Amino acid sequence: MTEPDERPTLSDELFEMQEAPSARSAQDGLGLSWPDFLGDPPGTGEVVRGAAGFLAYALINLIVMWAPMHNSGAGTGVQAVVLVVVAFGFGSFLVWGVGRNGRPYGFGMMLGWVVLTLLSLGFATGLG
C-alpha cells in the first residue's frame, strides 16, 4: 500500500478492499444494486404494464398462428410479417410515440416476440 502523500499504483486501485461509493444503496438484503446508467429502477406499475404487453403479444401470436399450428399445409410467411410488424412496429410506436405510460407495454410486446421465438425455435412466430 502507498503512503497517503504518494500516488496509488494500479495494483492498489485494482485490489483495494474498500467499497466504491455508489449513488444507489443495495436492495433489501439481496446485495444487488441498480446500475446508475439505467436511470431509476422500474416501479411495480411499469413491471405490470410490461407483463401485460408480453401477454397481449402472446394472445395476438396465438390468434395469428392458429391456422398454421393446426393445418400443416398453411403458409406462415404472411403471419410472420404481421407478427414482426405488431411486435416491433406497434411496440416501437408505444415506446417512442406514446411516451412514459406506453413504454413498458411496448417493450413487453417486443420481449414477447423474442421470448416466443427463442422458446419455440421460431415456429410460434413463423420463422421456423
NUTOR-669856 format. One record per residue: residue in one letter; x, y, z of N, C-alpha, C in turn. Coordinates in nm, 2 decimals. Layout:
BEGIN
@aa: a, n.px: X, n.py: Y, n.pz: Z, ca.px: X, ca.py: Y, ca.pz: Z, c.px: X, c.py: Y, c.pz: Z .
...
This chain:
BEGIN
@aa: m, n.px: 0.08, n.py: -0.12, n.pz: 0.00, ca.px: 0.00, ca.py: 0.00, ca.pz: 0.00, c.px: 0.09, c.py: 0.12, c.pz: 0.00 .
@aa: t, n.px: 0.04, n.py: 0.23, n.pz: -0.05, ca.px: 0.12, ca.py: 0.35, ca.pz: -0.06, c.px: 0.09, c.py: 0.44, c.pz: 0.05 .
@aa: e, n.px: 0.18, n.py: 0.53, n.pz: 0.08, ca.px: 0.16, ca.py: 0.63, ca.pz: 0.18, c.px: 0.05, c.py: 0.73, c.pz: 0.14 .
@aa: p, n.px: -0.01, n.py: 0.80, n.pz: 0.23, ca.px: -0.11, ca.py: 0.90, ca.pz: 0.19, c.px: -0.07, c.py: 1.01, c.pz: 0.09 .
@aa: d, n.px: 0.06, n.py: 1.04, n.pz: 0.09, ca.px: 0.10, ca.py: 1.15, ca.pz: 0.00, c.px: 0.15, c.py: 1.10, c.pz: -0.13 .
@aa: e, n.px: 0.16, n.py: 0.97, n.pz: -0.15, ca.px: 0.20, ca.py: 0.91, ca.pz: -0.28, c.px: 0.08, c.py: 0.88, c.pz: -0.37 .
@aa: r, n.px: 0.11, n.py: 0.88, n.pz: -0.50, ca.px: 0.01, ca.py: 0.84, ca.pz: -0.59, c.px: -0.02, c.py: 0.69, c.pz: -0.58 .
@aa: p, n.px: -0.14, n.py: 0.64, n.pz: -0.58, ca.px: -0.16, ca.py: 0.50, ca.pz: -0.58, c.px: -0.12, c.py: 0.43, c.pz: -0.71 .
@aa: t, n.px: -0.08, n.py: 0.31, n.pz: -0.69, ca.px: -0.04, ca.py: 0.23, ca.pz: -0.81, c.px: -0.16, c.py: 0.16, c.pz: -0.87 .
@aa: l, n.px: -0.14, n.py: 0.10, n.pz: -0.98, ca.px: -0.25, ca.py: 0.03, ca.pz: -1.05, c.px: -0.30, c.py: -0.09, c.pz: -0.96 .
@aa: s, n.px: -0.21, n.py: -0.16, n.pz: -0.90, ca.px: -0.25, ca.py: -0.28, ca.pz: -0.82, c.px: -0.32, c.py: -0.23, c.pz: -0.69 .
@aa: d, n.px: -0.28, n.py: -0.11, n.pz: -0.64, ca.px: -0.36, ca.py: -0.06, ca.pz: -0.53, c.px: -0.50, c.py: -0.03, c.pz: -0.57 .
@aa: e, n.px: -0.52, n.py: 0.03, n.pz: -0.68, ca.px: -0.66, ca.py: 0.06, ca.pz: -0.73, c.px: -0.74, c.py: -0.06, c.pz: -0.76 .
@aa: l, n.px: -0.67, n.py: -0.16, n.pz: -0.82, ca.px: -0.75, ca.py: -0.28, ca.pz: -0.86, c.px: -0.78, c.py: -0.37, c.pz: -0.74 .
@aa: f, n.px: -0.69, n.py: -0.38, n.pz: -0.65, ca.px: -0.71, ca.py: -0.48, ca.pz: -0.54, c.px: -0.74, c.py: -0.42, c.pz: -0.41 .
@aa: e, n.px: -0.78, n.py: -0.29, n.pz: -0.41, ca.px: -0.82, ca.py: -0.22, ca.pz: -0.29, c.px: -0.95, c.py: -0.29, c.pz: -0.23 .
@aa: m, n.px: -0.95, n.py: -0.30, n.pz: -0.10, ca.px: -1.06, ca.py: -0.37, ca.pz: -0.04, c.px: -1.17, c.py: -0.28, c.pz: 0.01 .
@aa: q, n.px: -1.16, n.py: -0.15, n.pz: -0.02, ca.px: -1.27, ca.py: -0.06, ca.pz: 0.01, c.px: -1.38, c.py: -0.07, c.pz: -0.09 .
@aa: e, n.px: -1.50, n.py: -0.05, n.pz: -0.05, ca.px: -1.61, ca.py: -0.05, ca.pz: -0.15, c.px: -1.62, c.py: 0.09, c.pz: -0.22 .
@aa: a, n.px: -1.64, n.py: 0.08, n.pz: -0.35, ca.px: -1.66, ca.py: 0.20, ca.pz: -0.42, c.px: -1.79, c.py: 0.27, c.pz: -0.39 .
@aa: p, n.px: -1.78, n.py: 0.40, n.pz: -0.38, ca.px: -1.91, ca.py: 0.47, ca.pz: -0.34, c.px: -2.01, c.py: 0.46, c.pz: -0.46 .
@aa: s, n.px: -2.13, n.py: 0.44, n.pz: -0.43, ca.px: -2.23, ca.py: 0.43, ca.pz: -0.53, c.px: -2.35, c.py: 0.52, c.pz: -0.49 .
@aa: a, n.px: -2.42, n.py: 0.56, n.pz: -0.60, ca.px: -2.53, ca.py: 0.66, ca.pz: -0.58, c.px: -2.65, c.py: 0.58, c.pz: -0.52 .
@aa: r, n.px: -2.66, n.py: 0.45, n.pz: -0.55, ca.px: -2.77, ca.py: 0.38, ca.pz: -0.50, c.px: -2.72, c.py: 0.27, c.pz: -0.40 .
@aa: s, n.px: -2.80, n.py: 0.25, n.pz: -0.30, ca.px: -2.77, ca.py: 0.16, ca.pz: -0.20, c.px: -2.81, c.py: 0.02, c.pz: -0.24 .
@aa: a, n.px: -2.76, n.py: -0.09, n.pz: -0.17, ca.px: -2.80, ca.py: -0.22, ca.pz: -0.21, c.px: -2.95, c.py: -0.24, c.pz: -0.17 .
@aa: q, n.px: -3.02, n.py: -0.32, n.pz: -0.25, ca.px: -3.16, ca.py: -0.35, ca.pz: -0.23, c.px: -3.17, c.py: -0.44, c.pz: -0.11 .
@aa: d, n.px: -3.29, n.py: -0.45, n.pz: -0.06, ca.px: -3.32, ca.py: -0.52, ca.pz: 0.07, c.px: -3.26, c.py: -0.66, c.pz: 0.08 .
@aa: g, n.px: -3.14, n.py: -0.66, n.pz: 0.14, ca.px: -3.08, ca.py: -0.79, ca.pz: 0.18, c.px: -3.03, c.py: -0.87, c.pz: 0.06 .
@aa: l, n.px: -3.05, n.py: -0.83, n.pz: -0.06, ca.px: -3.01, ca.py: -0.92, ca.pz: -0.17, c.px: -2.86, c.py: -0.89, c.pz: -0.21 .
@aa: g, n.px: -2.81, n.py: -0.77, n.pz: -0.17, ca.px: -2.68, ca.py: -0.74, ca.pz: -0.21, c.px: -2.66, c.py: -0.69, c.pz: -0.36 .
@aa: l, n.px: -2.78, n.py: -0.67, n.pz: -0.42, ca.px: -2.78, ca.py: -0.62, ca.pz: -0.56, c.px: -2.81, c.py: -0.47, c.pz: -0.56 .
@aa: s, n.px: -2.75, n.py: -0.41, n.pz: -0.66, ca.px: -2.79, ca.py: -0.26, ca.pz: -0.67, c.px: -2.82, c.py: -0.24, c.pz: -0.82 .
@aa: w, n.px: -2.90, n.py: -0.14, n.pz: -0.84, ca.px: -2.95, ca.py: -0.10, ca.pz: -0.98, c.px: -2.84, c.py: -0.01, c.pz: -1.04 .
@aa: p, n.px: -2.80, n.py: -0.04, n.pz: -1.16, ca.px: -2.69, ca.py: 0.04, ca.pz: -1.23, c.px: -2.73, c.py: 0.18, c.pz: -1.25 .
@aa: d, n.px: -2.64, n.py: 0.28, n.pz: -1.23, ca.px: -2.67, ca.py: 0.42, ca.pz: -1.24, c.px: -2.71, c.py: 0.46, c.pz: -1.39 .
@aa: f, n.px: -2.65, n.py: 0.39, n.pz: -1.49, ca.px: -2.67, ca.py: 0.43, ca.pz: -1.62, c.px: -2.81, c.py: 0.40, c.pz: -1.67 .
@aa: l, n.px: -2.88, n.py: 0.31, n.pz: -1.60, ca.px: -3.02, ca.py: 0.28, ca.pz: -1.64, c.px: -3.12, c.py: 0.37, c.pz: -1.59 .
@aa: g, n.px: -3.08, n.py: 0.47, n.pz: -1.51, ca.px: -3.18, ca.py: 0.56, ca.pz: -1.45, c.px: -3.25, c.py: 0.50, c.pz: -1.33 .
@aa: d, n.px: -3.36, n.py: 0.54, n.pz: -1.30, ca.px: -3.44, ca.py: 0.49, ca.pz: -1.18, c.px: -3.49, c.py: 0.35, c.pz: -1.21 .
@aa: p, n.px: -3.49, n.py: 0.27, n.pz: -1.11, ca.px: -3.54, ca.py: 0.13, ca.pz: -1.13, c.px: -3.69, c.py: 0.13, c.pz: -1.16 .
@aa: p, n.px: -3.74, n.py: 0.03, n.pz: -1.23, ca.px: -3.88, ca.py: 0.03, ca.pz: -1.27, c.px: -3.97, c.py: 0.01, c.pz: -1.14 .
@aa: g, n.px: -4.08, n.py: 0.08, n.pz: -1.14, ca.px: -4.18, ca.py: 0.06, ca.pz: -1.03, c.px: -4.27, c.py: -0.06, c.pz: -1.06 .
@aa: t, n.px: -4.35, n.py: -0.10, n.pz: -0.97, ca.px: -4.44, ca.py: -0.21, ca.pz: -0.98, c.px: -4.54, c.py: -0.19, c.pz: -1.10 .
@aa: g, n.px: -4.59, n.py: -0.07, n.pz: -1.11, ca.px: -4.68, ca.py: -0.04, ca.pz: -1.22, c.px: -4.61, c.py: -0.06, c.pz: -1.36 .
@aa: e, n.px: -4.49, n.py: -0.02, n.pz: -1.37, ca.px: -4.42, ca.py: -0.04, ca.pz: -1.50, c.px: -4.40, c.py: -0.19, c.pz: -1.53 .
@aa: v, n.px: -4.36, n.py: -0.27, n.pz: -1.43, ca.px: -4.34, ca.py: -0.41, ca.pz: -1.44, c.px: -4.48, c.py: -0.48, c.pz: -1.48 .
@aa: v, n.px: -4.59, n.py: -0.43, n.pz: -1.42, ca.px: -4.72, ca.py: -0.49, ca.pz: -1.46, c.px: -4.76, c.py: -0.45, c.pz: -1.60 .
@aa: r, n.px: -4.73, n.py: -0.33, n.pz: -1.64, ca.px: -4.76, ca.py: -0.29, ca.pz: -1.78, c.px: -4.67, c.py: -0.37, c.pz: -1.88 .
@aa: g, n.px: -4.55, n.py: -0.39, n.pz: -1.84, ca.px: -4.46, ca.py: -0.47, ca.pz: -1.93, c.px: -4.51, c.py: -0.62, c.pz: -1.94 .
@aa: a, n.px: -4.55, n.py: -0.67, n.pz: -1.83, ca.px: -4.61, ca.py: -0.81, ca.pz: -1.84, c.px: -4.74, c.py: -0.81, c.pz: -1.92 .
@aa: a, n.px: -4.82, n.py: -0.71, n.pz: -1.91, ca.px: -4.94, ca.py: -0.70, ca.pz: -1.98, c.px: -4.91, c.py: -0.69, c.pz: -2.13 .
@aa: g, n.px: -4.81, n.py: -0.62, n.pz: -2.17, ca.px: -4.76, ca.py: -0.62, ca.pz: -2.31, c.px: -4.72, c.py: -0.75, c.pz: -2.36 .
@aa: f, n.px: -4.64, n.py: -0.82, n.pz: -2.28, ca.px: -4.60, ca.py: -0.96, ca.pz: -2.31, c.px: -4.72, c.py: -1.05, c.pz: -2.33 .
@aa: l, n.px: -4.81, n.py: -1.05, n.pz: -2.24, ca.px: -4.93, ca.py: -1.14, ca.pz: -2.25, c.px: -5.02, c.py: -1.10, c.pz: -2.37 .
@aa: a, n.px: -5.03, n.py: -0.97, n.pz: -2.40, ca.px: -5.11, ca.py: -0.92, ca.pz: -2.51, c.px: -5.04, c.py: -0.97, c.pz: -2.64 .
@aa: y, n.px: -4.91, n.py: -0.97, n.pz: -2.65, ca.px: -4.85, ca.py: -1.02, ca.pz: -2.77, c.px: -4.86, c.py: -1.17, c.pz: -2.78 .
@aa: a, n.px: -4.86, n.py: -1.24, n.pz: -2.67, ca.px: -4.87, ca.py: -1.39, ca.pz: -2.67, c.px: -5.02, c.py: -1.42, c.pz: -2.72 .
@aa: l, n.px: -5.12, n.py: -1.34, n.pz: -2.68, ca.px: -5.25, ca.py: -1.37, ca.pz: -2.73, c.px: -5.26, c.py: -1.34, c.pz: -2.88 .
@aa: i, n.px: -5.20, n.py: -1.23, n.pz: -2.92, ca.px: -5.21, ca.py: -1.19, ca.pz: -3.07, c.px: -5.13, c.py: -1.30, c.pz: -3.15 .
@aa: n, n.px: -5.02, n.py: -1.35, n.pz: -3.09, ca.px: -4.95, ca.py: -1.46, ca.pz: -3.16, c.px: -5.04, c.py: -1.59, c.pz: -3.17 .
@aa: l, n.px: -5.11, n.py: -1.62, n.pz: -3.06, ca.px: -5.19, ca.py: -1.74, ca.pz: -3.07, c.px: -5.30, c.py: -1.72, c.pz: -3.17 .
@aa: i, n.px: -5.36, n.py: -1.61, n.pz: -3.18, ca.px: -5.47, ca.py: -1.58, ca.pz: -3.28, c.px: -5.41, c.py: -1.59, c.pz: -3.42 .
@aa: v, n.px: -5.30, n.py: -1.52, n.pz: -3.45, ca.px: -5.25, ca.py: -1.52, ca.pz: -3.58, c.px: -5.19, c.py: -1.65, c.pz: -3.63 .
@aa: m, n.px: -5.13, n.py: -1.72, n.pz: -3.54, ca.px: -5.07, ca.py: -1.85, ca.pz: -3.58, c.px: -5.16, c.py: -1.97, c.pz: -3.55 .
@aa: w, n.px: -5.29, n.py: -1.95, n.pz: -3.53, ca.px: -5.38, ca.py: -2.06, ca.pz: -3.50, c.px: -5.39, c.py: -2.15, c.pz: -3.63 .
@aa: a, n.px: -5.41, n.py: -2.10, n.pz: -3.74, ca.px: -5.42, ca.py: -2.18, ca.pz: -3.86, c.px: -5.29, c.py: -2.26, c.pz: -3.90 .
@aa: p, n.px: -5.18, n.py: -2.19, n.pz: -3.90, ca.px: -5.06, ca.py: -2.27, ca.pz: -3.93, c.px: -5.02, c.py: -2.38, c.pz: -3.83 .
@aa: m, n.px: -5.06, n.py: -2.36, n.pz: -3.70, ca.px: -5.04, ca.py: -2.46, ca.pz: -3.60, c.px: -5.13, c.py: -2.58, c.pz: -3.61 .
@aa: h, n.px: -5.25, n.py: -2.56, n.pz: -3.67, ca.px: -5.34, ca.py: -2.67, ca.pz: -3.68, c.px: -5.36, c.py: -2.72, c.pz: -3.82 .
@aa: n, n.px: -5.29, n.py: -2.66, n.pz: -3.92, ca.px: -5.30, ca.py: -2.71, ca.pz: -4.05, c.px: -5.16, c.py: -2.70, c.pz: -4.11 .
@aa: s, n.px: -5.10, n.py: -2.82, n.pz: -4.14, ca.px: -4.97, ca.py: -2.82, ca.pz: -4.18, c.px: -4.95, c.py: -2.77, c.pz: -4.32 .
@aa: g, n.px: -5.05, n.py: -2.75, n.pz: -4.40, ca.px: -5.04, ca.py: -2.70, ca.pz: -4.54, c.px: -5.04, c.py: -2.55, c.pz: -4.54 .
@aa: a, n.px: -5.08, n.py: -2.48, n.pz: -4.44, ca.px: -5.09, ca.py: -2.34, ca.pz: -4.44, c.px: -4.95, c.py: -2.27, c.pz: -4.43 .
@aa: g, n.px: -4.93, n.py: -2.17, n.pz: -4.51, ca.px: -4.80, ca.py: -2.10, ca.pz: -4.51, c.px: -4.79, c.py: -2.01, c.pz: -4.39 .
@aa: t, n.px: -4.67, n.py: -1.97, n.pz: -4.35, ca.px: -4.65, ca.py: -1.88, ca.pz: -4.24, c.px: -4.58, c.py: -1.75, c.pz: -4.27 .
@aa: g, n.px: -4.56, n.py: -1.73, n.pz: -4.40, ca.px: -4.48, ca.py: -1.60, ca.pz: -4.44, c.px: -4.56, c.py: -1.48, c.pz: -4.40 .
@aa: v, n.px: -4.69, n.py: -1.47, n.pz: -4.43, ca.px: -4.76, ca.py: -1.35, ca.pz: -4.41, c.px: -4.78, c.py: -1.33, c.pz: -4.25 .
@aa: q, n.px: -4.81, n.py: -1.44, n.pz: -4.19, ca.px: -4.82, ca.py: -1.44, ca.pz: -4.04, c.px: -4.69, c.py: -1.39, c.pz: -3.97 .
@aa: a, n.px: -4.58, n.py: -1.43, n.pz: -4.02, ca.px: -4.45, ca.py: -1.39, ca.pz: -3.96, c.px: -4.43, c.py: -1.24, c.pz: -3.98 .
@aa: v, n.px: -4.47, n.py: -1.19, n.pz: -4.10, ca.px: -4.45, ca.py: -1.04, ca.pz: -4.12, c.px: -4.55, c.py: -0.97, c.pz: -4.03 .
@aa: v, n.px: -4.67, n.py: -1.02, n.pz: -4.02, ca.px: -4.77, ca.py: -0.95, ca.pz: -3.93, c.px: -4.72, c.py: -0.95, c.pz: -3.79 .
@aa: l, n.px: -4.67, n.py: -1.06, n.pz: -3.74, ca.px: -4.62, ca.py: -1.06, ca.pz: -3.60, c.px: -4.50, c.py: -0.97, c.pz: -3.58 .
@aa: v, n.px: -4.41, n.py: -0.96, n.pz: -3.67, ca.px: -4.30, ca.py: -0.87, ca.pz: -3.66, c.px: -4.35, c.py: -0.73, c.pz: -3.66 .
@aa: v, n.px: -4.44, n.py: -0.69, n.pz: -3.75, ca.px: -4.49, ca.py: -0.56, ca.pz: -3.75, c.px: -4.57, c.py: -0.52, c.pz: -3.62 .
@aa: v, n.px: -4.64, n.py: -0.62, n.pz: -3.57, ca.px: -4.72, ca.py: -0.59, ca.pz: -3.45, c.px: -4.62, c.py: -0.57, c.pz: -3.33 .
@aa: a, n.px: -4.52, n.py: -0.66, n.pz: -3.32, ca.px: -4.43, ca.py: -0.66, ca.pz: -3.20, c.px: -4.34, c.py: -0.54, c.pz: -3.21 .
@aa: f, n.px: -4.27, n.py: -0.52, n.pz: -3.32, ca.px: -4.17, ca.py: -0.42, ca.pz: -3.33, c.px: -4.22, c.py: -0.28, c.pz: -3.38 .
@aa: g, n.px: -4.32, n.py: -0.29, n.pz: -3.47, ca.px: -4.38, ca.py: -0.16, ca.pz: -3.53, c.px: -4.47, c.py: -0.10, c.pz: -3.42 .
@aa: f, n.px: -4.57, n.py: -0.17, n.pz: -3.37, ca.px: -4.66, ca.py: -0.11, ca.pz: -3.27, c.px: -4.59, c.py: -0.09, c.pz: -3.14 .
@aa: g, n.px: -4.50, n.py: -0.19, n.pz: -3.11, ca.px: -4.42, ca.py: -0.18, ca.pz: -2.98, c.px: -4.33, c.py: -0.06, c.pz: -2.98 .
@aa: s, n.px: -4.26, n.py: -0.03, n.pz: -3.10, ca.px: -4.18, ca.py: 0.09, ca.pz: -3.11, c.px: -4.26, c.py: 0.22, c.pz: -3.10 .
@aa: f, n.px: -4.38, n.py: 0.21, n.pz: -3.16, ca.px: -4.47, ca.py: 0.33, ca.pz: -3.15, c.px: -4.51, c.py: 0.36, c.pz: -3.01 .
@aa: l, n.px: -4.54, n.py: 0.25, n.pz: -2.93, ca.px: -4.57, ca.py: 0.27, ca.pz: -2.79, c.px: -4.45, c.py: 0.32, c.pz: -2.71 .
@aa: v, n.px: -4.33, n.py: 0.28, n.pz: -2.74, ca.px: -4.21, ca.py: 0.32, ca.pz: -2.67, c.px: -4.18, c.py: 0.46, c.pz: -2.70 .
@aa: w, n.px: -4.17, n.py: 0.50, n.pz: -2.82, ca.px: -4.12, ca.py: 0.63, ca.pz: -2.86, c.px: -4.23, c.py: 0.73, c.pz: -2.89 .
@aa: g, n.px: -4.35, n.py: 0.68, n.pz: -2.94, ca.px: -4.46, ca.py: 0.78, ca.pz: -2.98, c.px: -4.55, c.py: 0.81, c.pz: -2.86 .
@aa: v, n.px: -4.59, n.py: 0.72, n.pz: -2.78, ca.px: -4.69, ca.py: 0.74, ca.pz: -2.68, c.px: -4.62, c.py: 0.81, c.pz: -2.56 .
@aa: g, n.px: -4.51, n.py: 0.76, n.pz: -2.52, ca.px: -4.44, ca.py: 0.82, ca.pz: -2.41, c.px: -4.43, c.py: 0.73, c.pz: -2.29 .
@aa: r, n.px: -4.42, n.py: 0.79, n.pz: -2.17, ca.px: -4.39, ca.py: 0.71, ca.pz: -2.05, c.px: -4.48, c.py: 0.60, c.pz: -2.02 .
@aa: n, n.px: -4.61, n.py: 0.62, n.pz: -2.03, ca.px: -4.70, ca.py: 0.51, ca.pz: -1.99, c.px: -4.71, c.py: 0.40, c.pz: -2.09 .
@aa: g, n.px: -4.68, n.py: 0.42, n.pz: -2.22, ca.px: -4.68, ca.py: 0.31, ca.pz: -2.32, c.px: -4.55, c.py: 0.24, c.pz: -2.33 .
@aa: r, n.px: -4.44, n.py: 0.30, n.pz: -2.28, ca.px: -4.31, ca.py: 0.24, ca.pz: -2.29, c.px: -4.30, c.py: 0.10, c.pz: -2.24 .
@aa: p, n.px: -4.34, n.py: 0.07, n.pz: -2.12, ca.px: -4.33, ca.py: -0.07, ca.pz: -2.07, c.px: -4.41, c.py: -0.17, c.pz: -2.15 .
@aa: y, n.px: -4.53, n.py: -0.13, n.pz: -2.19, ca.px: -4.62, ca.py: -0.21, ca.pz: -2.27, c.px: -4.55, c.py: -0.25, c.pz: -2.41 .
@aa: g, n.px: -4.49, n.py: -0.15, n.pz: -2.47, ca.px: -4.42, ca.py: -0.17, ca.pz: -2.60, c.px: -4.30, c.py: -0.26, c.pz: -2.58 .
@aa: f, n.px: -4.22, n.py: -0.24, n.pz: -2.48, ca.px: -4.11, ca.py: -0.33, ca.pz: -2.45, c.px: -4.15, c.py: -0.47, c.pz: -2.42 .
@aa: g, n.px: -4.27, n.py: -0.48, n.pz: -2.35, ca.px: -4.32, ca.py: -0.61, ca.pz: -2.32, c.px: -4.36, c.py: -0.69, c.pz: -2.45 .
@aa: m, n.px: -4.42, n.py: -0.61, n.pz: -2.54, ca.px: -4.46, ca.py: -0.68, ca.pz: -2.67, c.px: -4.33, c.py: -0.72, c.pz: -2.75 .
@aa: m, n.px: -4.23, n.py: -0.64, n.pz: -2.75, ca.px: -4.11, ca.py: -0.68, ca.pz: -2.82, c.px: -4.04, c.py: -0.80, c.pz: -2.75 .
@aa: l, n.px: -4.04, n.py: -0.79, n.pz: -2.62, ca.px: -3.98, ca.py: -0.90, ca.pz: -2.54, c.px: -4.06, c.py: -1.03, c.pz: -2.56 .
@aa: g, n.px: -4.19, n.py: -1.02, n.pz: -2.58, ca.px: -4.28, ca.py: -1.13, ca.pz: -2.61, c.px: -4.24, c.py: -1.20, c.pz: -2.74 .
@aa: w, n.px: -4.21, n.py: -1.12, n.pz: -2.84, ca.px: -4.17, ca.py: -1.18, ca.pz: -2.97, c.px: -4.04, c.py: -1.25, c.pz: -2.96 .
@aa: v, n.px: -3.94, n.py: -1.19, n.pz: -2.89, ca.px: -3.81, ca.py: -1.25, ca.pz: -2.87, c.px: -3.82, c.py: -1.38, c.pz: -2.79 .
@aa: v, n.px: -3.89, n.py: -1.38, n.pz: -2.68, ca.px: -3.90, ca.py: -1.50, ca.pz: -2.60, c.px: -3.98, c.py: -1.61, c.pz: -2.67 .
@aa: l, n.px: -4.09, n.py: -1.58, n.pz: -2.73, ca.px: -4.16, ca.py: -1.69, ca.pz: -2.80, c.px: -4.08, c.py: -1.74, c.pz: -2.92 .
@aa: t, n.px: -4.01, n.py: -1.66, n.pz: -2.99, ca.px: -3.92, ca.py: -1.70, ca.pz: -3.10, c.px: -3.81, c.py: -1.80, c.pz: -3.05 .
@aa: l, n.px: -3.75, n.py: -1.76, n.pz: -2.94, ca.px: -3.64, ca.py: -1.84, ca.pz: -2.89, c.px: -3.69, c.py: -1.98, c.pz: -2.83 .
@aa: l, n.px: -3.80, n.py: -1.97, n.pz: -2.75, ca.px: -3.86, ca.py: -2.09, ca.pz: -2.69, c.px: -3.92, c.py: -2.19, c.pz: -2.79 .
@aa: s, n.px: -3.97, n.py: -2.14, n.pz: -2.90, ca.px: -4.03, ca.py: -2.23, ca.pz: -2.99, c.px: -3.94, c.py: -2.26, c.pz: -3.11 .
@aa: l, n.px: -3.82, n.py: -2.21, n.pz: -3.11, ca.px: -3.72, ca.py: -2.22, ca.pz: -3.22, c.px: -3.78, c.py: -2.16, c.pz: -3.35 .
@aa: g, n.px: -3.86, n.py: -2.05, n.pz: -3.33, ca.px: -3.91, ca.py: -1.98, ca.pz: -3.45, c.px: -4.04, c.py: -2.03, c.pz: -3.50 .
@aa: f, n.px: -4.09, n.py: -2.14, n.pz: -3.45, ca.px: -4.21, ca.py: -2.20, ca.pz: -3.50, c.px: -4.34, c.py: -2.11, c.pz: -3.47 .
@aa: a, n.px: -4.34, n.py: -2.06, n.pz: -3.34, ca.px: -4.45, ca.py: -1.99, ca.pz: -3.30, c.px: -4.46, c.py: -1.85, c.pz: -3.36 .
@aa: t, n.px: -4.35, n.py: -1.80, n.pz: -3.42, ca.px: -4.36, ca.py: -1.67, ca.pz: -3.48, c.px: -4.34, c.py: -1.68, c.pz: -3.63 .
@aa: g, n.px: -4.35, n.py: -1.79, n.pz: -3.69, ca.px: -4.34, ca.py: -1.81, ca.pz: -3.83, c.px: -4.20, c.py: -1.81, c.pz: -3.89 .
@aa: l, n.px: -4.10, n.py: -1.81, n.pz: -3.81, ca.px: -3.97, ca.py: -1.81, ca.pz: -3.86, c.px: -3.91, c.py: -1.95, c.pz: -3.88 .
@aa: g, n.px: -3.97, n.py: -2.05, n.pz: -3.82, ca.px: -3.91, ca.py: -2.19, ca.pz: -3.82, c.px: -3.96, c.py: -2.27, c.pz: -3.93 .
